[in-house]
Structures are given as C-alpha cells and as structure tokens.
C-alpha cells in the first residue's frame, strides 16, 4: 500500500497491474516496431486481459514524453 496504488486508493480508485502489458523491448532502438509486431500477434489476447478490468480504466505510464510510451500503441490497438 504505497506509491501510485496508495494514492489511487485514497481517491477511491482501484489499481490493477498487468505485467503482460509491459514493454519487453524497452531499451532497444527499434522497440516501437517490435511492440507493434507483438500487438499484431497477441494484441487481442492482451485486450482480453484489459476487458476483465472494470471500466472505466486508464493506462498509466511513467515516460516523460507520450511519444516514448508503448501504451499509446496499446491504445491505438484498442481503438481499432
């Protein structure tokens, strides 16, 4: 009960960590291409995991710039 989980709980919001939605390619120069490929192959399975989370939900990230965040690729996949 610390960090972001505690802050959200204090505001009456739940927190669910889905490690499979992490970026296994972080640090590689071509990570966006690799993550897009992952979404092509397994995006629907990852979306199923999100579907099990009570709506509404928010994808959180610690990147300073949204352009550097793989969650935008997840959001794009969900939007399609």
Beta strands, then each sheet from edge to edge (+ up, - down):
end
